[in-house]
Structure formats: structure tokens, C-alpha cells
Amino acid sequence: MVSVLIVNYFSFALTVRAIRSVLSDLPSAQIIVVENSDDAVEAMSLLAILPRGVKLIVAQSNLGFGRACNLALNYSHGEWIFLLNPDAIVLPGCLEKLIETLQCHPHAGAVSPVAQWDQAATFLLPPGQMQSPTWEWMLSLGERVPPIGRRLSKSFRKWALQCLYAANPVSQRMLSGGHMLLSRQAINESGGLFDPSFFMYYEDTDLCRRLLAAGFQLLIDPRARVVHEWRNDPGKNRFVPDSRRRYLEKHFPHTWFTDRCRLKLEQSWPTRPINQNLLNLGACASPPSFELPADQNGDWLLELSLNPLFIPAAYSKDSAPPSISPHVGALLGPGQYWARVTSSSEKERLFTWKIPNHLS
């Protein structure tokens, strides 16, 4: 049996859509939903449209993502535990392929599908990145020293595309908690599902680090797909600093001095673009078009990112469109965005624009 754990937070319509996608793919799945909104109207709205047989647990307060998943796990019976975000839907054959992958790789403790950003698969979302003080230092230097930034950016892109377009499962160091299948054995032997001290963010990073430490392999399986309509919501960023601090104190307790040095470097050393061929489009009310020279037609790779190094980035690989689709554009909240369009001959153009709060 597969037990599917979903945490609802003011998203009852999306939650039910996710549930129906699971039942369409694997009707025998046990589905457990934790209503985490601490809102009576939301709970009643969810209860009114839940498919029959779905277990609903109404939390007495907002527990945070990790603790809510732990609560759902207490009611689960499956050998396999599938974590699924409400804004994600399972595509046909996904769960069967993920189960098969774990069964065929006895040392694997968890596996994730490749995530499409939209139903049409115009963009694929990137693999997860394991966070560490060393990785943070590399990114900080890359944003300030263009040669380092270009090398990091191209190396990351090459690795990400190899993972997303591989023919078989690929070993990873980090998987997203938004769509991850785990074996119950791996959960038990790595110290449990989520550390309850993480309210939101870094709980899946901590879990993956514990799984690796316990000797389990992590995999991404490109043969399995979900659609994850990830939305840029800057309002949630307030939870990041505390979760990051807890994560570093737990796994890297002796790096406080080097971390302070890095923060001082970032405050005193301005960032620089990795390529001077950068067009600033200013403030945009809608996703922009990317004007390319007429003599540079052909197959292009379009990358879209919140980071000037394009680490991470969403990828549109097959004949990249000249603009971002309205569906994906609607998922872009306020913030600074970067796009990179690269030809098969490595010619590239970079664009940046801002979506202000009043335009989002």
C-alpha cells in the first residue's frame, strides 16, 4: 500500500485536485489530509468536496508543514509514503514507476519524479540542491566574480539537464518534499520523517541529509512526472532565516564564524552580472517577450530564475518559446527575475525584469 500525505493550507480546491490525480493514478492509495489552516470555513469547504475514503485530520492550530506531515504519518499504513503538495498533480503512471524504482534499488530510501511547471511541460523544474556553508560561499563568490559565476552557472545547468532528461533514475543528494516517495524502513532508520523544530523550509533538506547519513540512496526518476504549479510567494520568505539557522546549528555547528564572514562579504561587495550581454527590461506588468537577432534562429534553451546565476532555474529545452506562457506567468509573484536564452552553438542573451508588488 501507498500512503499519500497532503497538508492543506487555504487551498482546498487544489488539495482536492491533487487527491483526484492520485486516485486516478493509483485507486488503492491511502490518502491522508491534514487541514492546517486553523480556519473553520476552510475546513468545512474541504470536507464538503473530499472524495469518499480520504482521511481528514483537522489540526487545532497551524502546525507547520513538517509537523503536519508527521501527524498524517501516524495514521498511515502503507509500506511506501508519498509526500505531495496541494499545488501538485500526479501524472499517469507516476506512482507505479516510483514504487518500481525503489523496489529495484534496494539501497534507495527515497525517489522523486521530475516536476513539470505546467501541464504542457513547457518548463521543467530543477532538481533539488543540498544546502551547506560551502555551497553558500560558492554562490556568494559567483555572484560577485563573473568568471566564477559563469563556471558555476554552466556546470549547474549541465548537471540539471542531465538529471531531468536522463533515461534512467539518477542518484541525488537532495529531493523536494513536495513530491517524494519514501520507504517506511528508510523513515524509521533515519530518525523519523520531519524534525518538528522546522516550521517551514529546510525540513526536507534535513530529512535528505539524515537519509544519506543512514546509508540510503536518493534518486530522481525522469520516467515519472508530476505537475507542480510552484508559485513564487515572497510572503513565505520570513520563515527562511530561522529554519536556515536551525539547519546550520544542527548539521554545521562550528561554522558560525565563516558564516559571519560570508555575510559581511555580501554586505560590502556588490553583485555583478555573469555576462555583460544583459538587457534590463525594467518593471513589467506581464511576462516579457525575448527579442532575439534574426540571424540566431534555431533550437534554444530558455532558463527562468530568481537568481542571477540561474541556480536554480526552470528549463524550457525543446524549441524554447519567445515568451513565458500566461499560465506560468500567473505563477510569478513580485520579485526580480532573470531569463537566459542559449543556442546550440552556446550563443546566449540574458534578460532581467522586476514584478513590483503593485503589479503582481
N, C-alpha and C positions, 0 to 999 in steps of 0.2 A: 504494500500500500504506500501511496504517496500522500503525505500530509502537507497541505498548502497553507502558509501563514500569511495573512494580509492585515496590515494596520490601516484603519480608516481615520483620516483627519479632515473633516469638512470636505469630503469628496465622494459622497455616497453613490453618485451616478457612475463615476469612474470605477469605483470599487466593484459595483455590480457588473460593469462591462468586463473587468478583469476576471471576475468569477466565471462569467459565461464563457469566456475564452478558454479557461481551464477545463470546464465541464465539456466543452466541445472537443477538446483535445484528448482528455482522459476522464470519461464519465465516472470512473470508480474512485477518483481522488477524494480524500477527506479535506474539506475546506473549513478553516477556522478564521474568523474575522474578529479583530479587536476594535471596537468603536472607541477611539481615543480622543474624541473632540471635546468631551466634557460639556455636551450640549444636548438637551432633551429633544429639540426639534431635529437635529441631525440624526440622533439615534432612532427616532420614530420614522424618519424618512428612509433610513437604511433598512429598518426592519420591514417596512411596507413592501419593498421590492426585492428582498433577498430571495434567491431561488430556494426551493424546498431542500432540506437536508443540510444546509450550511449552518455551522455552529457560530452563533454570535455571542461575544463576550463584551459587555458594556463596562468599560473601566470607570472607576469613580472619579478619576481626575486624569489629566494628560500625563501619561507615564513616560513619554519619550518613545522613540522608535525601538530602541534595544529592549527596554523593559517590557514593552507591549508584545514584542515577538517572544520574549521569554515566557510571558503569561500564556500566549497561544500554544507554545510548545508543551506546556503542562497538560493540555487537553488532546495532544496529538497521539496517534497510534502507529503511524507509518514508519517503515524502515528507512524511507527517504523523506527528507524535509526540504520543501521548496519555499524559499522566500520570494515574495512577489509584491512589487509596489502597486498601489492602486492605479497609477497612470501608465501601467504596462499591460500589454495583452500578449497571450501566448499564441504563436502561430502553429498551424497544424503539424503534428509530428514532433514538436519540440520536446515534450516531457519524455516520450519514448526514447528519443535519441540520447537525452541526458542520462537517463537510467542505464541505458546500454553502455554508455561511456564509462560510468562508474563501475559497472559490473565487469567490464573488460580491462579495467586498470585497477587491480587490487590495492595499489598503494595510494590511489586518489581518494581524497576525503571530500572534495567539492568540485563542482563543474558549473560553468555559466554558459549560456548561449551568447551568440553575437546579437547585439541590440541595434535594430533599425530605429532611426529617429522618427520615421513616419511610415505609414502603410505602403507607400510607393517605393520605399527603400532608396530615396534619393540621397540620403545621408546615413552612414553607419556611425554609431557612437564608439568612442575609443575604448581599448582595454583599460583595466584599472592600473594605477601606478602606486606601488608600495612607497609610503612616505618614510623618510628618515632624515636626520640632520644633514647627512652628506648630500642627499638629493636636493634639499632646500638650498644648500650652499651652491651647488652646481647651477640651479635655476637663477639664483641671485646674480652670480657672476655672468651667466649667459645673457641676462637682460641688460648688462652694463658693458660687456666686452663683446662687440659684434662677431669677431671670429669664433669665439667660444659659443655664442648663441647660435650661429649658423650651423656649427657642427652638431651641437646638441639637438637642434630642431630637426635636421635631416636624419640623424641617427634614430630619433624617436619615431619620426614618420615611417622610416623603413621598417622598423620593428613592428609598429602598429599595423601597417598594411599586411605584413607577413602573417600576423595573427588573425586578422579579420578575413583574409582571403585564402587561408590555408585549406587544404583538402581534408585534413585530419585534426583531431584535438591537439592543442598546443599547450605546453607547460607554462604556468604563470606564477607570479609572486603575489598577485592581488586580484581579487574578484569583487564585483559590486554586490552589495547586499540587497540591491533592488530586484535581482533575478538570479538566484543562486540555488542550486540543488546540493544538499549535503547528505552524507550518510549519518544515521544516528550514532553509529560507532565513533565516527570522527568527532562529532559534537561532544560525546561523553569523554573521549580520551584527550581532548584538548582543553578541558576545563569548563565545558558548558557552551551555550550558544553565545549570547552577548554579555559583556561586562556591564552590569547595571549602572556603573558610575558614569557612563557616557549617555547623556540625554539625547543628543543628536549629533551626527558626524563622528567619524573615526571609529565607530563601533565595529564596522566591517573590516577596517584596516587592522584593528586589534585582533579580531577573530582570525583573519588570514595569517597574521604573524604567529598566533598560537597554533594554528593548524600545521604550519610549516615546522614549527619547533617540535611538535609532537610526531613528526616524521611523515606527514601526509602530503601528497602531491595535489596541486591545484591546476585545473585545466580550463581552457575555453574551447568550446566545440562549435566551429563555424557551420556545421551541418544543422544546428538547432538555432532557431531565431525567435526573438520576441520583438515587439514594437514597444519602445519605451519613449513616451512623449515627455522627455525631460524638459522642464521649464526653468529658465533662469529666474530665480526668485531671490533678489538681494536681501529681502527681509529676513531670510533664514540665516544669513551670514553671522548674525550676532551670536550664534551658538558655536561658531568655529573656534574662537580663541580659547575658550575654556576646554573644549574637547581636545584640541591640539595640545594644550598644556598637560592634561591628564595622560594623553598618549605618550608624550615625551618623558614625563616623570615615571611612567610605568616601564617603558622599554629602553629609554636612554637617560637614566637618572644623572649621569655625570657630564652632560653636555651643556649645562646651563651657561657656562662662560662663553663657549664658542657660539652659542645661540645669541647671546647679547652682542657679541662682536659682529655677527651677521646682521642683526637689526640695526646697529649703528652704521654699518656699511651702507645698508639700503637707504637710511635717512640722509646720508651725506653724499652719496654718489648717484646722480640721476640716471635713469634708464635711457638706453639708446636703441633705435630700431636695428634689427639684424640685417636689413637691406635698405639702401638709400632709395631704391625704386618703390617708394611708398606714397600712395595717394590718400590724403586725408579728405574724406567726404563730408566731414562736419557732422552736425546734428541731422538725423534722418527720422522722419515720422513713419517710414515704412522701409523694409529691406531694400537696399540699393541694387542696381544693376552694375555689372563689372565690364566696363568698356575695354576691349582688347584690340590691339592693332589688327588690321585686316589681313596682314601677311602672316599672322600667327594662328591661323585656324588649325584645327586638328583635335586630337584627344587631349583633354586637360584633366588635372586633378584639382578639385576645389576643396580647400580646407577652411573651416569656420571655427573660431576660437575666441575665448575670453582672455587669452594670454598672448602677448606679442611674440613669444617663442613658438606658438602653436603646440604647446604641451599643457594639457591635451587638446585635441581638435576633433571635430566631426568631419567625416570624409565623404566626398561625392566623387567616385572614381570613374564611372563609365560615361564618357562624353559629358563632362560637368556642365550644368546649366549656366547661362549668363547671369542669372539672378537667383535669389533664395525664394523658394516657393512660399505662397501665402500661408500654408499650413505650418511650415517650420517657422516662418516669420512671426506668427502669432505666439510662438513659444519663447520669443526673445524678450526678456524684461529689460528694465533700464540698465545701462552699463556701457562700457567701451568694448567694441568688437573688432576683430581682425579677420580678414579673409586673404588667402593666398591661392593664386591660380598658377599651376605649374604645368608646362607642356612636357611631352615625352622627351624632348631634347633639353629639358631642365631650364628652359626659359621661364621666368616667373614674374608675376606682378603681385604687389601687396596693396591692400586697401584697409583703411580703418575708418570707423564711424562711431558715433555715440547716439544711444537712445536715451534722452533725458527722462526724468521721472514724469514730467507732464505730458510726454508723448507716448508713454508705454501703455 
